[in-house]
Amino acid sequence: MSAEKVSEKPLLLAEVKEFLEKRKAGKKKFDRAIHERLYDYCKKFVKVPRDKAVILLQKLLEIKIQVGKKELRIPMEVACDIINVLPRNREELEPFLTFLEHKQKILLLPKLKEEIATKILGIIKEILGS
């Protein structure tokens, strides 16, 4: 009997951490070693609380950029990756812009890339300060 794939959704590390904390709820240890390792990973790499991560996600998903006659939006998986890593400058954001180009099957002109980068970094700064 094979498992049926119901749906797939990218997750924020903050969401995974919160889910695991609820799953552990009062126990000394997790039921499975993999959950313990995953929780340790989340504790180490989650950079913002879930509430701020969700606000960031909503704001990133609201970004609209006009590319000719087409409207460009940031896909969920790109937005989640950005939030999980939280780039603080253009150089750190560059791999995500490349991923965006790949996901949208387009090549962004430097001026448009700069516009998107400015919007993304502005949202991160607005929500997190600093």
N, CA, C and O of each residue as an XYZ file, in Angstrom:
520
protein
N       0.851     -1.177      0.000
C       0.000      0.000      0.000
C       0.895      1.238      0.000
O       1.765      1.389      0.858
N       0.673      2.108     -0.958
C       1.507      3.311     -1.051
C       0.774      4.506     -0.445
O      -0.454      4.584     -0.457
N       1.558      5.414      0.075
C       0.995      6.623      0.687
C       0.535      7.571     -0.418
O       1.240      7.770     -1.408
N      -0.619      8.138     -0.248
C      -1.152      9.078     -1.212
C      -0.753     10.486     -0.811
O      -0.919     10.886      0.341
N      -0.229     11.228     -1.763
C       0.172     12.612     -1.520
C      -1.077     13.482     -1.559
O      -1.728     13.595     -2.598
N      -1.407     14.092     -0.436
C      -2.608     14.912     -0.342
C      -2.319     16.325     -0.827
O      -3.008     16.838     -1.709
N      -1.307     16.949     -0.255
C      -0.911     18.277     -0.693
C       0.513     18.545     -0.223
O       1.055     17.838      0.626
N       1.089     19.568     -0.793
C       2.457     19.939     -0.445
C       2.496     21.442     -0.263
O       1.973     22.193     -1.087
N       3.123     21.880      0.829
C       3.186     23.308      1.123
C       4.543     23.608      1.763
O       4.941     22.936      2.715
N       5.245     24.603      1.251
C       6.498     24.992      1.906
C       6.207     25.504      3.314
O       5.188     26.152      3.548
N       7.102     25.211      4.242
C       6.917     25.640      5.625
C       8.040     26.574      6.059
O       9.164     26.512      5.560
N       7.701     27.422      6.987
C       8.704     28.257      7.631
C       9.320     27.443      8.763
O       8.625     26.667      9.418
N      10.603     27.613      8.995
C      11.243     26.905     10.110
C      10.567     27.243     11.433
O      10.468     26.391     12.316
N      10.104     28.477     11.573
C       9.416     28.882     12.805
C       8.132     28.077     12.999
O       7.762     27.762     14.130
N       7.449     27.741     11.899
C       6.241     26.921     11.988
C       6.581     25.493     12.403
O       5.881     24.885     13.213
N       7.654     24.974     11.840
C       8.090     23.616     12.178
C       8.474     23.548     13.653
O       8.104     22.609     14.358
N       9.216     24.545     14.106
C       9.631     24.583     15.510
C       8.420     24.610     16.434
O       8.368     23.869     17.417
N       7.443     25.464     16.121
C       6.246     25.559     16.948
C       5.461     24.235     16.940
O       4.975     23.794     17.982
N       5.343     23.613     15.773
C       4.645     22.328     15.666
C       5.325     21.277     16.541
O       4.662     20.526     17.256
N       6.657     21.234     16.475
C       7.385     20.248     17.280
C       7.253     20.529     18.777
O       7.170     19.599     19.578
N       7.234     21.797     19.150
C       7.049     22.139     20.570
C       5.687     21.663     21.061
O       5.572     21.159     22.178
N       4.667     21.817     20.243
C       3.326     21.346     20.617
C       3.295     19.821     20.692
O       2.638     19.248     21.561
N       3.999     19.183     19.789
C       4.029     17.721     19.756
C       4.715     17.153     21.002
O       4.312     16.115     21.527
N       5.742     17.841     21.460
C       6.481     17.395     22.642
C       5.672     17.652     23.919
O       5.664     16.814     24.822
N       5.014     18.765     23.999
C       4.130     19.198     25.089
C       4.266     18.435     26.397
O       3.535     17.475     26.641
N       5.184     18.853     27.220
C       5.310     18.298     28.566
C       6.159     17.041     28.679
O       6.503     16.629     29.786
N       6.497     16.433     27.570
C       7.341     15.235     27.619
C       8.809     15.661     27.730
O       9.187     16.760     27.322
N       9.618     14.771     28.289
C      11.049     15.066     28.382
C      11.724     14.940     27.021
O      12.640     15.697     26.699
N      11.261     13.974     26.225
C      11.872     13.715     24.926
C      10.798     13.540     23.859
O       9.631     13.290     24.162
N      11.213     13.675     22.627
C      10.323     13.382     21.502
C      10.213     11.866     21.352
O      11.057     11.115     21.841
N       9.159     11.434     20.671
C       8.945     10.011     20.444
C       9.974      9.428     19.470
O      10.315      8.248     19.550
N      10.459     10.258     18.563
C      11.398      9.783     17.547
C      12.658     10.655     17.549
O      12.596     11.862     17.786
N      13.768     10.034     17.288
C      15.058     10.737     17.274
C      15.090     11.815     16.186
O      15.680     12.879     16.375
N      14.461     11.535     15.061
C      14.467     12.515     13.964
C      13.778     13.810     14.383
O      14.176     14.894     13.957
N      12.752     13.699     15.210
C      12.071     14.904     15.688
C      12.991     15.718     16.594
O      12.989     16.948     16.546
N      13.758     15.044     17.400
C      14.718     15.725     18.279
C      15.770     16.459     17.459
O      16.106     17.604     17.759
N      16.295     15.800     16.418
C      17.310     16.429     15.560
C      16.719     17.620     14.806
O      17.355     18.667     14.681
N      15.507     17.447     14.312
C      14.861     18.530     13.589
C      14.594     19.718     14.514
O      14.777     20.871     14.122
N      14.169     19.435     15.720
C      13.914     20.500     16.693
C      15.216     21.232     17.041
O      15.229     22.460     17.124
N      16.290     20.501     17.242
C      17.587     21.125     17.514
C      18.008     22.029     16.355
O      18.534     23.122     16.563
N      17.768     21.555     15.137
C      18.090     22.347     13.953
C      17.274     23.652     13.953
O      17.813     24.736     13.731
N      15.980     23.522     14.204
C      15.109     24.706     14.228
C      15.537     25.695     15.307
O      15.588     26.902     15.066
N      15.845     25.181     16.495
C      16.291     26.077     17.575
C      17.528     26.851     17.155
O      17.688     28.023     17.499
N      18.386     26.198     16.422
C      19.641     26.825     16.014
C      19.435     27.863     14.899
O      20.099     28.900     14.887
N      18.517     27.584     13.968
C      18.430     28.414     12.770
C      17.198     29.300     12.645
O      17.168     30.165     11.769
N      16.192     29.123     13.475
C      15.032     30.021     13.398
C      15.477     31.402     13.857
O      16.021     31.567     14.949
N      15.235     32.387     13.003
C      15.738     33.728     13.283
C      14.677     34.693     13.784
O      14.997     35.742     14.343
N      13.408     34.336     13.584
C      12.313     35.201     14.041
C      11.177     34.344     14.596
O      11.000     33.199     14.180
N      10.413     34.896     15.530
C       9.262     34.147     16.039
C       8.227     33.916     14.930
O       8.191     34.636     13.932
N       7.405     32.912     15.129
C       6.425     32.538     14.112
C       5.522     33.703     13.718
O       5.247     33.881     12.531
N       5.058     34.490     14.663
C       4.129     35.584     14.329
C       4.764     36.585     13.356
O       4.115     37.024     12.406
N       6.021     36.942     13.591
C       6.697     37.873     12.676
C       7.003     37.199     11.340
O       6.941     37.842     10.292
N       7.330     35.911     11.375
C       7.608     35.172     10.144
C       6.362     35.126      9.255
O       6.465     35.257      8.035
N       5.202     34.942      9.856
C       3.950     34.893      9.096
C       3.634     36.269      8.495
O       3.170     36.355      7.358
N       3.880     37.329      9.242
C       3.669     38.686      8.713
C       4.610     38.933      7.541
O       4.195     39.460      6.509
N       5.868     38.555      7.699
C       6.831     38.688      6.605
C       6.362     37.927      5.375
O       6.430     38.435      4.256
N       5.887     36.709      5.589
C       5.413     35.886      4.477
C       4.266     36.578      3.742
O       4.266     36.648      2.513
N       3.307     37.080      4.480
C       2.171     37.774      3.855
C       2.641     38.969      3.034
O       2.187     39.179      1.909
N       3.545     39.739      3.598
C       4.044     40.938      2.898
C       4.833     40.565      1.634
O       4.691     41.211      0.596
N       5.658     39.525      1.732
C       6.432     39.109      0.555
C       5.515     38.585     -0.544
O       5.757     38.831     -1.726
N       4.474     37.871     -0.164
C       3.536     37.335     -1.154
C       2.688     38.430     -1.799
O       2.106     38.217     -2.862
N       2.616     39.595     -1.165
C       1.852     40.727     -1.714
C       2.644     41.526     -2.750
O       2.067     42.330     -3.483
N       3.951     41.313     -2.816
C       4.779     42.072     -3.762
C       4.345     41.755     -5.189
O       4.200     40.595     -5.575
N       4.140     42.830     -5.965
C       3.794     42.697     -7.382
C       4.768     43.550     -8.176
O       4.982     44.720     -7.861
N       5.355     42.961     -9.204
C       6.277     43.682    -10.077
C       5.787     43.493    -11.512
O       5.535     42.369    -11.947
N       5.656     44.588    -12.232
C       5.211     44.519    -13.615
C       6.406     44.220    -14.514
O       7.378     44.976    -14.534
N       6.332     43.128    -15.249
C       7.368     42.738    -16.204
C       6.700     42.679    -17.571
O       6.116     41.664    -17.949
N       6.795     43.770    -18.296
C       6.082     43.862    -19.572
C       4.591     43.827    -19.295
O       4.072     44.642    -18.533
N       3.906     42.878    -19.921
C       2.465     42.731    -19.709
C       2.157     41.754    -18.587
O       0.998     41.557    -18.222
N       3.194     41.148    -18.048
C       3.026     40.118    -17.018
C       3.279     40.693    -15.626
O       4.178     41.510    -15.431
N       2.474     40.255    -14.671
C       2.669     40.663    -13.282
C       3.443     39.563    -12.557
O       3.030     38.404    -12.542
N       4.563     39.942    -11.960
C       5.418     38.982    -11.267
C       5.120     39.008     -9.778
O       5.038     40.070     -9.162
N       4.960     37.818     -9.212
C       4.775     37.666     -7.765
C       5.805     36.686     -7.256
O       6.296     35.841     -8.005
N       6.130     36.798     -5.991
C       7.094     35.883     -5.386
C       6.365     34.597     -5.007
O       5.400     34.637     -4.245
N       6.817     33.456     -5.531
C       6.178     32.182     -5.171
C       6.377     31.854     -3.687
O       7.348     32.293     -3.070
N       5.465     31.095     -3.137
C       5.483     30.719     -1.720
C       6.822     30.094     -1.309
O       7.374     30.451     -0.268
N       7.342     29.176     -2.108
C       8.576     28.508     -1.689
C       9.771     29.459     -1.672
O      10.661     29.310     -0.835
N       9.805     30.423     -2.574
C      10.880     31.415     -2.570
C      10.736     32.310     -1.341
O      11.721     32.609     -0.667
N       9.508     32.736     -1.053
C       9.256     33.594      0.112
C       9.634     32.874      1.409
O      10.252     33.468      2.292
N       9.266     31.602      1.523
C       9.615     30.835      2.732
C      11.131     30.707      2.882
O      11.666     30.846      3.982
N      11.810     30.444      1.780
C      13.275     30.343      1.844
C      13.896     31.666      2.279
O      14.830     31.679      3.082
N      13.390     32.765      1.760
C      13.903     34.090      2.141
C      13.738     34.291      3.645
O      14.662     34.753      4.315
N      12.574     33.948      4.172
C      12.311     34.146      5.602
C      13.156     33.207      6.455
O      13.625     33.598      7.524
N      13.355     31.982      6.000
C      14.165     31.031      6.766
C      15.621     31.467      6.872
O      16.292     31.164      7.859
N      16.109     32.174      5.863
C      17.511     32.612      5.857
C      17.650     34.067      6.316
O      18.657     34.434      6.923
N      16.658     34.880      6.032
C      16.644     36.306      6.350
C      17.883     37.063      5.861
O      18.691     37.531      6.663
N      18.022     37.175      4.552
C      19.143     37.952      4.022
C      19.017     39.415      4.449
O      17.913     39.958      4.495
N      20.138     40.045      4.759
C      20.127     41.430      5.247
C      20.697     42.425      4.246
O      20.668     43.633      4.484
N      21.220     41.921      3.116
C      21.743     42.838      2.103
C      21.563     42.225      0.713
O      21.153     41.073      0.575
N      21.872     43.000     -0.290
C      21.664     42.598     -1.691
C      22.462     41.346     -2.027
O      21.969     40.457     -2.722
N      23.673     41.278     -1.543
C      24.539     40.127     -1.836
C      23.949     38.833     -1.270
O      23.963     37.800     -1.940
N      23.435     38.884     -0.053
C      22.832     37.694      0.560
C      21.512     37.322     -0.106
O      21.103     36.161     -0.073
N      20.845     38.306     -0.711
C      19.560     38.071     -1.363
C      19.710     37.511     -2.780
O      18.771     36.914     -3.308
N      20.847     37.693     -3.384
C      21.075     37.309     -4.790
C      20.662     35.864     -5.117
O      19.985     35.658     -6.125
N      21.037     34.858     -4.317
C      20.619     33.490     -4.667
C      19.096     33.326     -4.729
O      18.596     32.519     -5.512
N      18.367     34.073     -3.921
C      16.906     33.982     -3.922
C      16.317     34.631     -5.170
O      15.293     34.184     -5.685
N      16.969     35.686     -5.652
C      16.522     36.323     -6.895
C      16.763     35.379     -8.077
O      15.955     35.317     -9.004
N      17.862     34.657     -8.038
C      18.141     33.659     -9.070
C      17.110     32.537     -9.017
O      16.638     32.075    -10.056
N      16.759     32.099     -7.811
C      15.728     31.079     -7.624
C      14.385     31.599     -8.152
O      13.630     30.854     -8.777
N      14.096     32.865     -7.901
C      12.871     33.496     -8.400
C      12.840     33.457     -9.927
O      11.820     33.115    -10.525
N      13.957     33.807    -10.549
C      14.035     33.762    -12.015
C      13.765     32.345    -12.519
O      13.024     32.142    -13.480
N      14.370     31.388    -11.862
C      14.198     29.984    -12.254
C      12.736     29.553    -12.114
O      12.184     28.929    -13.020
N      12.109     29.883    -10.982
C      10.716     29.490    -10.733
C       9.761     30.155    -11.725
O       8.793     29.536    -12.168
N      10.033     31.410    -12.071
C       9.148     32.151    -12.974
C       9.517     31.967    -14.445
O       8.809     32.430    -15.339
N      10.645     31.277    -14.679
C      11.144     31.033    -16.039
C      11.344     32.341    -16.811
O      10.926     32.486    -17.959
N      12.003     33.288    -16.127
C      12.309     34.571    -16.753
C      13.733     34.985    -16.387
O      14.340     34.441    -15.465
N      14.238     35.940    -17.117
C      15.528     36.538    -16.800
C      15.261     37.999    -16.463
O      14.794     38.767    -17.304
N      15.561     38.372    -15.229
C      15.295     39.735    -14.771
C      16.432     40.671    -15.177
O      17.608     40.341    -15.024
N      16.070     41.819    -15.686
C      17.065     42.836    -15.988
C      17.614     43.387    -14.679
O      16.903     43.388    -13.674
N      18.858     43.854    -14.664
C      19.471     44.352    -13.425
C      18.630     45.403    -12.700
O      18.548     45.385    -11.472
N      18.006     46.316    -13.442
C      17.196     47.361    -12.814
C      15.985     46.749    -12.089
O      15.633     47.174    -10.989
N      15.364     45.763    -12.708
C      14.206     45.101    -12.110
C      14.622     44.254    -10.904
O      13.919     44.202     -9.894
N      15.763     43.599    -11.026
C      16.294     42.824     -9.888
C      16.530     43.747     -8.700
O      16.226     43.396     -7.560
N      17.067     44.908     -8.971
C      17.343     45.873     -7.911
C      16.050     46.355     -7.265
O      15.987     46.531     -6.049
N      15.020     46.569     -8.076
C      13.720     47.005     -7.564
C      13.123     45.934     -6.640
O      12.615     46.251     -5.564
N      13.187     44.683     -7.062
C      12.659     43.581     -6.249
C      13.466     43.447     -4.962
O      12.899     43.287     -3.881
N      14.780     43.511     -5.079
C      15.661     43.396     -3.905
C      15.357     44.509     -2.906
O      15.290     44.263     -1.702
N      15.175     45.715     -3.397
C      14.875     46.855     -2.526
C      13.562     46.630     -1.787
O      13.468     46.905     -0.591
N      12.553     46.132     -2.487
C      11.263     45.869     -1.847
C      11.387     44.787     -0.780
O      10.882     44.950      0.331
N      12.050     43.696     -1.107
C      12.193     42.579     -0.160
C      12.961     43.018      1.075
O      12.523     42.786      2.202
N      14.104     43.649      0.863
C      14.927     44.088      2.002
C      14.204     45.153      2.813
O      14.363     45.209      4.032
N      13.414     45.997      2.161
C      12.630     47.010      2.867
C      11.587     46.370      3.778
O      11.374     46.821      4.903
N      10.947     45.330      3.288
C       9.938     44.625      4.106
C      10.601     43.956      5.306
O      10.089     44.030      6.423
N      11.717     43.316      5.080
C      12.437     42.663      6.198
C      12.811     43.694      7.247
O      12.627     43.469      8.443
N      13.338     44.825      6.797
C      13.740     45.873      7.723
C      12.534     46.463      8.451
O      12.601     46.731      9.650
N      11.434     46.664      7.729
C      10.217     47.228      8.321
C       9.667     46.330      9.442
O       9.287     46.827     10.502
N       9.625     45.024      9.211
C       9.037     44.092     10.158
C       9.984     43.805     11.323
O       9.551     43.709     12.472
N      11.262     43.670     11.027
C      12.220     43.275     12.055
C      12.999     44.429     12.650
O      13.665     44.274     13.674
N      12.919     45.577     12.017
C      13.744     46.692     12.464
C      15.188     46.443     12.061
O      15.461     45.526     11.286
N      16.079     47.209     12.551
C      17.524     47.117     12.253
C      17.822     46.963     10.804
O      18.988     46.875     10.420
